[in-house]
Amino acid sequence: MRLADDWRAVLRRAWSIRLIALGIFCQALEFVWPFLDGALPIPPRSFAALGFFISVAAIVARLVAQKGLSDADP
């Protein structure tokens, strides 16, 4: 495995990375939900569903060329 030459730019600006981080946050909220004991007015399974849709969006974002990150961009 070899990192991309512009991995720092990808880490800072790629939407797929941002969405993956948001998905991890949703998974963490689902994990700590029992300790919050109803402090949030959202059903517990909502975070699982939200995490699923965010993961799908991250896959799509990974496949779409993003301005300033693609080798083909000027």
C-alpha positions as CSV (number, residue, x, y, z in Angstrom):
1,M,0.0,0.0,0.0
2,R,1.2,3.4,-0.9
3,L,-0.2,6.8,0.1
4,A,-1.3,9.2,-2.7
5,D,1.2,12.0,-3.4
6,D,-1.3,14.6,-2.3
7,W,-2.6,12.8,0.8
8,R,-2.5,15.9,3.0
9,A,-4.7,17.8,0.6
10,V,-7.1,14.9,0.3
11,L,-7.3,14.6,4.1
12,R,-8.0,18.4,4.4
13,R,-10.5,18.9,1.5
14,A,-12.1,15.6,0.4
15,W,-15.8,15.3,1.1
16,S,-15.4,11.5,1.5
17,I,-13.1,12.1,4.5
18,R,-15.5,14.6,6.1
19,L,-18.4,12.2,5.6
20,I,-16.5,9.3,7.1
21,A,-15.6,11.4,10.1
22,L,-19.3,12.4,10.5
23,G,-20.3,8.7,10.3
24,I,-17.8,7.8,13.0
25,F,-19.3,10.5,15.2
26,C,-22.8,9.0,14.6
27,Q,-21.5,5.6,15.5
28,A,-19.9,7.0,18.7
29,L,-23.2,8.6,19.7
30,E,-25.1,5.3,19.2
31,F,-22.5,3.6,21.4
32,V,-22.8,6.2,24.3
33,W,-26.6,6.5,23.9
34,P,-27.3,4.3,27.0
35,F,-25.2,6.5,29.1
36,L,-27.0,9.7,28.0
37,D,-30.3,8.3,29.4
38,G,-32.7,10.2,27.1
39,A,-30.8,13.5,27.2
40,L,-31.2,13.8,23.4
41,P,-34.7,14.1,21.9
42,I,-33.8,11.8,19.1
43,P,-34.7,8.0,18.9
44,P,-31.7,5.8,19.5
45,R,-31.8,4.0,16.2
46,S,-31.8,7.3,14.3
47,F,-28.0,7.4,14.6
48,A,-27.7,4.0,13.1
49,A,-29.8,5.0,10.1
50,L,-28.0,8.3,9.8
51,G,-24.6,6.6,9.9
52,F,-25.7,4.2,7.1
53,F,-26.8,7.1,4.8
54,I,-23.6,9.0,5.6
55,S,-21.5,6.0,4.7
56,V,-23.3,5.6,1.4
57,A,-22.7,9.3,0.7
58,A,-19.0,8.9,1.6
59,I,-18.7,6.1,-1.0
60,V,-20.4,8.3,-3.6
61,A,-18.2,11.2,-2.7
62,R,-15.1,9.0,-3.0
63,L,-16.0,8.2,-6.6
64,V,-16.7,11.7,-7.7
65,A,-13.8,13.9,-8.9
66,Q,-13.6,16.9,-6.6
67,K,-12.2,20.2,-7.9
68,G,-8.7,20.8,-6.7
69,L,-8.1,17.1,-5.7
70,S,-8.1,15.3,-9.0
71,D,-4.9,14.8,-11.0
72,A,-6.9,15.9,-14.1
73,D,-7.8,19.3,-12.6
74,P,-5.6,22.2,-13.7
